[in-house]
Amino acid sequence: RREGDSSASEHRLSERMARLGWLMGVVVAWTTTLCGRGEDTKVTSMMSSTKTNMLIQKNKKLRNKCVEGSFCDYMLHTNISYTRNNQSETMSNMYDSYHRQRGGAKFETLNDEVLAMLLKHFPPGQYPASLDGGVGQCHMVREMTKSGYTHVRGHEVSQFAIDNFCDGMNVSHGLLRQTPYGENEFDVITSIDVIEHVPVEDIPATFAELHRVLKPGGMFIFKLGPCAKNCGGFCTLQAIHPSGICERLPFSWWHSRALDAGLVDLPPALRLAVESDLKVRDIGCCNVTGKVAKDGYNTITGAYCRRSNHPPLPCGASPNGSNIFFYTKVE
């Protein structure tokens, strides 16, 4: 071979070896993340500040909210990653910043419909104990207390939210996968627009914990927001919606995780009655005949979904347009 050809060949070989070394590094890092060397080394990387910056620059509404000290500003300068030992602290700090900017805003339309449904089918005289997982501004806890439920508790990752929105309410602090409550303590557990904020790897433990504290014969109801790519506003950020409902994590995936945790479907007659009392669907998709509306079509309500900030889900994510789940527990 000529000298030039040999040099070019060596250069190409060097590049290939470098790529191979990079790939091996990725594989080792990925394996370490999954398997870990003990709890403290199991690192989950949620959202880099560089990626956050790129998303915000593409979104005019987010850019306008990025003033100094805002949640947007916090996310721009924070790499959200953690080990198991500091996960609660990291997420608490993030959601403290989130609730500072969110302030006293109310996104509680469905909470009120859920409460009306519970009063009808799970009245406080027979089902006095309730838990709201992820209380936010404490609307559900406050309203259930006013409605006559006598053992009302909440659990929230943001200490700021507890201190500023939950005065006088019984709300514990921490991740939803580990609560301070007793086995079979609650007749009713609600979690509305919360579990999409839970990382995918924590979903099994979260459902197992909620199953543990639910009484046999009680009801667990939760509503899911969309995955980040199907979302609008701040939930476009992967750190805010690390899970949710989408084609990657469809209705069937969530249902399987709930069953794996020991939860079971409501009896068919009760489920039908409960669904008929909940008319709000933030997320919709085409119906089984393939009819598609700009904002989605919901086959449970037989109507087009209301307009929202979120684009409609593909049919593969939730064939009937539903993002609300109902379960119970048996002895």
Secondary structure, 3 states (H helix, E strand, C coil): CCHHHHHHHHHHHHHHHHHHHHHHHHHHHHHHHHHCCCHHHCCEEEECHHHHHHHHHHCHHHHHHCCCCCHHHHHHCCCEEECCCCHHHHHHHHHHHHHHHHCCCCCCHHHHHHHHHHHHHCCCCCCCEEEEECCCCCHHHHHHHHCCCCEEEEEECCHHHHHHHCCCCCEEECCCCCCCCCCCCEEEEEEECCHHHCCHHHHHHHHHHHHHHEEEEEEEEEECCECHHHCCHHHHCCCCCCCCECCCCCHHHHHHHHHHCCCEECCHHHHHHHHHHCCCCCCCECCCCCCCCCCCEECCCCEECCCCCCCCCCCCCCCCCCCEEEEECCC
